[in-house]
Amino acid sequence: MKKFYLMATAGILAVATNPVMAQINLPVDPDPLLEVNVDLETGSLLGDQSVLDAVVSVGGPELLDIYVGLLEGSTGGTNLQLLDGSILTTLETLGGSELVSAFESLVATTARKVDYVNGQTNSANQDAILNVVAGAVGTVNATSASIGNSYALDAAANVTADLTQGNEGNTTSTLASSMVAVGEATETAASIGNSASFNATGSLLDLTADQNNLGSQTATLVTVQNQVTEATSTAAAIGNSLSVEMPGGSKIAAAQRNSGTVIADLTGSISSAVTYTATAASIGNSYSLTSLNSGLAGNVSSSVNQWNNGGQIAKVGANVAASTNAAVTAAAIGNSVSINVQ
């Protein structure tokens, strides 16, 4: 157990104005401002003035109060900003990776921790239908989306979460559009059986996610466009979708099972466009993970299993004329995993 003190700074107390009689009174050790006990080998460095300055520079006196409370063993406050990259960089410069680990351990053990257990089950059908007619408009954003189960968590404290999603319903999204003389047009038809997202920039996450889709997912987009400067058309159908963004030191175990047929169908007739992008994507299971501050905090522990028994169909029928740039993509994927370590 390490014990250390945050000391007040004392300067010269008095200097006589007469050069002959000048006398300097040396400062004496002041009483400690705080007495802190931290069960870490590098605990004494956590009260270093450079660390305190880094905390103040990121969040001001309010964040410093939270940090001092953590040093004293308080369970109040949030640790969202205390794992800011600039603080971690300063700690790494001062004491290397051991000091960074000590700091993260302190924050993890004293900050609030929230437990979530959520279960979602859907057996009904979802249908989204959108018809759009636009002329002489600067910007058009059109979205037709149907989802069996949807879950989103943005964490501002350490979180333990256990999520289960089961979908047996069929989801259908249909978008039909006619556009003339539009500056920028973005249109999306999306059908998803189960959708879940977890986001945290500084809080540690301990996640378990289980997604099971049995229903069919169908996204259909039909568009006719003339004199559209920049156009983007997307038809996307997904059985299970899981997106996670969390800092190093967090962990997740996930399972995705898809048995439903997934269809994405896009038909477009485009003329006199500067840029046109068309995408039809059908995916059985999709998993995306971004690990933040991994260079200092360590990598995320990630375990994911994907099973796909359903068929994926992606179709694009595009008629593009008198246009400058055009990109057309049809993609059918059974299982998709994307991991980005920062």
C-alpha positions in Angstrom: 0.0 0.0 0.0 1.5 3.3 -1.1 0.9 6.5 0.9 1.7 9.9 -0.6 0.8 13.5 -0.1 -0.3 16.4 -2.4 1.7 19.3 -0.9 0.9 23.1 -1.1 3.7 25.2 -2.8 5.3 27.7 -0.5 7.6 30.4 -1.6 9.7 33.1 0.1 7.7 34.4 3.1 9.4 37.7 3.7 12.3 39.9 2.4 13.4 43.0 4.3 13.6 46.2 2.2 16.8 47.4 3.8 19.8 45.8 1.8 21.9 45.9 4.9 19.4 44.2 7.1 18.0 41.9 4.4 16.9 38.6 5.8 15.3 35.7 4.0 13.0 33.4 5.8 13.1 29.9 4.3 9.7 28.1 3.7 8.7 25.4 6.0 6.9 22.2 4.9 3.2 22.9 4.8 0.5 20.6 6.0 -0.6 18.1 3.4 -3.6 19.0 1.3 -4.6 15.4 0.9 -3.4 12.1 2.2 -4.0 9.3 -0.3 -3.6 5.6 -0.1 -3.4 3.7 -3.4 -2.7 -0.1 -3.6 -0.4 0.3 -6.6 3.3 0.2 -7.0 3.2 3.4 -9.0 0.5 5.0 -6.9 2.7 7.8 -5.7 3.1 9.1 -9.2 -0.7 9.4 -9.7 -0.6 12.6 -7.6 2.3 14.1 -9.5 1.7 17.8 -10.5 2.2 16.9 -14.2 -0.7 14.4 -14.0 -2.9 17.0 -12.2 -2.0 19.6 -14.9 -3.0 17.1 -17.6 -6.4 16.5 -16.0 -7.0 20.2 -15.7 -6.0 20.9 -19.3 -8.5 18.4 -20.6 -11.5 19.1 -18.3 -10.7 22.0 -16.1 -11.2 22.2 -12.3 -14.4 20.2 -12.4 -12.6 17.2 -13.9 -9.8 17.6 -11.4 -12.3 17.4 -8.5 -13.5 14.1 -10.0 -10.0 12.8 -10.3 -9.0 13.8 -6.7 -12.2 12.1 -5.6 -11.0 8.9 -7.3 -7.6 9.2 -5.6 -9.4 9.4 -2.3 -11.4 6.3 -3.0 -14.7 8.0 -3.9 -17.2 6.0 -6.0 -18.9 9.1 -7.4 -18.4 10.8 -10.7 -17.8 9.5 -14.2 -14.5 8.4 -15.7 -15.5 9.3 -19.3 -13.0 12.1 -19.7 -10.3 10.6 -17.4 -9.2 8.2 -20.1 -8.8 11.0 -22.6 -5.9 10.3 -25.0 -4.0 13.4 -24.0 -4.0 12.4 -20.3 -2.8 8.9 -21.3 0.0 10.3 -23.4 1.2 12.5 -20.6 1.2 9.5 -18.2 3.0 7.4 -20.7 5.7 10.1 -21.0 6.0 10.5 -17.3 6.2 6.8 -16.2 5.7 4.6 -19.2 3.2 1.9 -19.7 3.3 0.9 -16.0 2.0 4.3 -14.9 -0.7 4.2 -17.6 -1.9 0.8 -16.3 -1.9 2.0 -12.7 -4.0 5.0 -13.7 -6.5 2.9 -15.7 -6.7 0.5 -12.8 -7.5 3.3 -10.4 -10.2 4.7 -12.7 -11.7 1.3 -13.3 -11.9 0.3 -9.7 -13.3 3.5 -8.3 -15.6 4.9 -11.0 -19.2 4.0 -11.3 -20.1 0.7 -13.0 -23.5 0.0 -14.5 -25.0 -3.4 -15.3 -27.5 -3.9 -18.1 -29.3 -7.0 -19.0 -31.6 -6.6 -22.0 -33.6 -9.1 -24.0 -35.5 -8.3 -27.2 -37.8 -10.7 -29.1 -39.8 -9.9 -32.2 -42.1 -12.3 -34.1 -44.2 -9.8 -36.2 -43.5 -8.4 -39.7 -42.2 -4.9 -40.3 -42.9 -3.0 -43.6 -41.6 0.4 -44.5 -42.8 2.1 -47.7 -41.6 5.5 -49.0 -42.5 7.2 -52.3 -40.6 10.4 -53.2 -41.1 13.0 -56.0 -38.7 15.9 -56.0 -37.9 18.7 -58.4 -35.7 21.8 -58.2 -34.6 21.0 -54.7 -31.1 21.6 -53.3 -30.8 18.5 -51.1 -33.0 15.4 -50.7 -32.4 12.7 -48.0 -34.8 9.8 -48.2 -34.8 6.7 -46.0 -37.0 3.7 -45.8 -36.0 1.4 -42.9 -37.6 -1.6 -41.2 -35.9 -3.3 -38.2 -37.1 -6.3 -36.1 -35.0 -5.4 -33.0 -32.9 -2.3 -32.4 -30.6 -1.6 -29.4 -28.1 1.3 -28.8 -25.9 2.0 -25.8 -23.7 5.1 -25.3 -21.6 4.7 -22.2 -20.4 7.4 -19.9 -19.4 5.1 -17.1 -17.9 1.6 -16.9 -20.6 -0.8 -18.2 -21.3 -4.5 -18.0 -24.0 -5.4 -20.6 -25.7 -8.7 -21.6 -27.9 -8.4 -24.7 -30.0 -11.0 -26.4 -32.0 -10.4 -29.6 -34.3 -12.8 -31.4 -36.2 -12.0 -34.6 -38.7 -14.2 -36.4 -40.5 -11.5 -38.3 -40.0 -10.6 -42.0 -38.9 -7.1 -42.6 -39.5 -5.3 -45.9 -38.3 -1.8 -46.9 -39.4 -0.2 -50.2 -38.3 3.1 -51.6 -39.5 4.5 -55.0 -38.3 8.0 -56.2 -38.5 10.4 -59.1 -36.1 13.4 -59.0 -35.4 16.2 -61.5 -33.0 19.1 -61.0 -31.8 18.1 -57.6 -28.4 19.2 -56.2 -27.7 16.3 -53.9 -29.8 13.2 -53.5 -29.2 10.5 -50.9 -31.7 7.6 -50.6 -31.6 4.4 -48.6 -33.7 1.3 -48.3 -32.7 -0.8 -45.3 -34.1 -4.0 -43.7 -32.4 -5.5 -40.6 -33.5 -8.4 -38.4 -31.4 -7.4 -35.3 -29.4 -4.3 -34.9 -27.2 -3.4 -31.9 -24.5 -0.7 -31.3 -22.3 0.0 -28.3 -20.2 3.2 -28.1 -17.8 4.5 -25.5 -14.7 6.7 -25.8 -13.3 6.4 -22.3 -15.4 4.0 -20.3 -14.5 0.4 -20.1 -17.1 -2.1 -21.5 -17.6 -5.7 -20.7 -20.1 -6.9 -23.2 -22.0 -10.1 -24.2 -24.2 -10.0 -27.3 -26.3 -12.8 -28.8 -28.3 -12.2 -32.0 -30.5 -14.7 -33.7 -32.4 -13.9 -36.9 -34.9 -16.3 -38.5 -36.9 -13.9 -40.6 -36.3 -12.8 -44.2 -35.0 -9.3 -44.9 -35.8 -7.5 -48.1 -34.7 -4.0 -49.2 -36.0 -2.7 -52.6 -35.1 0.7 -54.2 -36.3 2.0 -57.5 -35.2 5.4 -58.7 -35.5 7.6 -61.8 -33.2 10.7 -61.8 -32.5 13.5 -64.3 -30.1 16.4 -63.8 -29.0 15.4 -60.3 -25.5 16.7 -59.4 -24.6 14.1 -56.8 -26.7 11.0 -56.2 -26.2 8.1 -53.8 -28.6 5.1 -53.8 -28.3 2.2 -51.3 -30.3 -0.9 -50.8 -29.1 -2.9 -47.8 -30.5 -6.0 -46.1 -28.9 -7.6 -43.1 -29.8 -10.5 -40.9 -27.8 -9.4 -37.8 -25.8 -6.2 -37.4 -23.5 -5.5 -34.4 -21.3 -2.3 -34.2 -18.9 -1.6 -31.2 -16.6 1.3 -30.5 -14.7 1.1 -27.1 -11.3 1.8 -25.6 -8.5 -0.7 -25.0 -8.9 -2.8 -22.0 -12.6 -3.5 -22.8 -13.9 -6.9 -23.8 -16.7 -8.4 -25.8 -18.0 -11.9 -26.6 -20.6 -12.1 -29.4 -22.6 -14.7 -31.3 -24.6 -14.1 -34.5 -26.9 -16.6 -36.1 -28.8 -16.0 -39.3 -31.2 -18.4 -41.0 -33.3 -15.9 -42.9 -33.1 -15.1 -46.6 -31.5 -11.6 -47.2 -32.3 -9.7 -50.4 -31.1 -6.3 -51.6 -32.6 -5.1 -55.0 -31.7 -1.8 -56.6 -33.0 -0.5 -60.0 -31.9 2.9 -61.2 -32.3 5.0 -64.3 -29.9 8.0 -64.2 -29.2 10.7 -66.8 -27.2 14.0 -66.7 -25.6 13.3 -63.3 -22.2 14.5 -62.3 -21.6 11.7 -59.8 -23.7 8.6 -59.2 -23.1 5.8 -56.6 -25.3 2.8 -56.4 -24.9 -0.1 -53.9 -27.0 -3.2 -53.2 -25.6 -5.2 -50.2 -27.1 -8.2 -48.6 -25.3 -9.7 -45.5 -26.2 -12.5 -43.2 -24.1 -11.4 -40.2 -22.2 -8.2 -39.9 -19.8 -7.4 -37.0 -17.7 -4.1 -36.7 -15.3 -3.3 -33.9 -13.2 -0.2 -33.3 -10.6 -0.3 -30.5 -9.6 3.1 -29.2 -6.4 4.2 -27.5 -5.0 0.7 -28.0 -1.4 1.8 -28.2 -1.5 3.0 -24.5 -4.4 1.1 -23.0 -3.9 -2.3 -24.6 -6.1 -4.1 -27.2 -9.8 -5.0 -26.8 -10.5 -8.6 -26.0 -12.9 -9.7 -28.8 -14.5 -13.1 -29.4 -17.2 -13.5 -32.1 -18.9 -16.5 -33.6 -21.0 -16.3 -36.7 -23.3 -18.9 -38.3 -25.2 -18.2 -41.5 -27.7 -20.7 -43.0 -29.7 -18.3 -45.0 -29.3 -17.2 -48.7 -28.0 -13.7 -49.7 -29.1 -12.1 -52.9 -27.9 -8.7 -54.2 -29.2 -7.3 -57.5 -28.5 -4.0 -59.3 -30.1 -2.9 -62.5 -28.6 0.5 -63.6 -29.1 2.6 -66.7 -26.7 5.5 -66.6 -26.5 8.0 -69.4 -24.8 11.4 -70.0 -23.1 11.3 -66.6 -19.5 12.1 -65.5 -18.8 9.5 -62.8 -20.7 6.4 -61.9 -19.9 3.6 -59.4 -22.2 0.6 -59.2 -21.8 -2.3 -56.7 -23.7 -5.5 -55.9 -22.4 -7.5 -52.9 -23.8 -10.6 -51.2 -22.0 -11.7 -48.1 -22.7 -14.5 -45.6 -20.5 -13.4 -42.7 -18.6 -10.1 -42.3 -16.1 -9.1 -39.6 -14.3 -5.7 -39.5 -11.8 -4.8 -36.8 -10.1 -1.4 -36.6 -7.4 -0.9 -33.9 -6.4 2.7 -33.2 
